[in-house]
Amino acid sequence: MALKRGHPLPYTEPKLSYILTALTELELLNERGQVKSWAPGTKLSPFAAPSFLAGLVRRYQLRTFVHAYRHLDDHAFAVSVARLFGTPQPVEQRHETADQRAEPTVGAA
């Protein structure tokens, strides 16, 4: 609404540039940076803006990374990072049996 009324957006850089890029990609701004007029009830998908979609994917990657770091063991964390960000070498799968995970018992002698 601020742009439609002719007021500057209340955000600072870099957020302001992200917003203006997404609005331009959605063709909501004309070449002078003013809001285009649309027919009442016209709806656009924000997912049509590549920069908006890239930002959502990056946000998902970072949140998932933090979740994996906090809650997963080393191997599962490595697999998560490889799947989120890619890796030049494949992460080996580790298969343990219940006996291998169990605490070693002290032998009775």
N, C-alpha and C positions, 0 to 999 in steps of 0.2 A: 504494500500500500504506500510505503514511503516514496518509492520511485514513481508511482502513478500520480501522486500529489506533487511531485517535483522536488521532494526533499531527498537529501543524501541518505544512504543506508547507514544505520547506527553501528556498523561493524568496522573493526580495524583490519589492517592487513595481517595475515594472509587470507583470513576468512572472507573478506570483501572480494578479493580477486577470484576465489573459488565460486562464490555466489554469482558474480557477474559472468564468469565463464559458463556456468551451467545455464544461466538465463539466456545467454547468447546462443548456446548450442540448441536450446529448445525453441529458438527463434521467437523469444518473448520480447526482445529488445530490438529496436531499429538501429540503423547505422550511427545515429547520434546518441545512443544509449538511453533513449526514452522507451517507455512501455508501449507495445503495439496494442491496438484495439482489437478485441475479439468479440465474436457474437456471444450474447448471454448464454450461459450454460455450456460453453466450450470447455472441454477437459483435455488436458495433456498428461501423458505419463512422464514423471520425472526420470524414469529409468531409460528414456530415450536419449538422455544426455550422457555421453561417454565419461565425462569427468565426474559426474555424480555417481555413476555405477562403479567407476574405479575407486572412488573414495569409500563407498560402502564395502567393496571387496577388501580394501586395505584395513578398514576398521574391523571387519570380521577376522582377518588374519591376525591382527595384533591382539584382539580379545581372546581368540582361541590359543594363541601362543602363551599368553599370561595364564590362562586356565590350565594348559598342559604343564607349564612350569610349576604351578602350585600343587597340582593334584596327581600327576603321573610319575611313575618310576623312570629311571634313566632311559631304558630302552623305548618305552612308550612315548616319552618326550622326543627322542630322536626320530621316531617314526612320524610323529605329528609335525615336527619341523620340516622333515623331508617332504611330506605331503602338502604342507602349507606353502613353502617357499621354494621347493625343488632342491635337488641335491645332485652333484655330479656323479656320485657313486651310490649304488643302491644300499639301503640299510638292510642288514641281514636279519632274518626272523629268528627269534630265540624261542625255542620250545623246551620248557622244563616240565619234568614230571613232578608230581606231588612229593615224591621222595627227595628230589633234588632241592626243592624249596624248603623242606623241613629242616629244623635245627638239627645239627649233628648231636647225636646222643653220646654220652660218655659210656664207654664200654665197661661192662662188669668183668672184673678180673679176679 
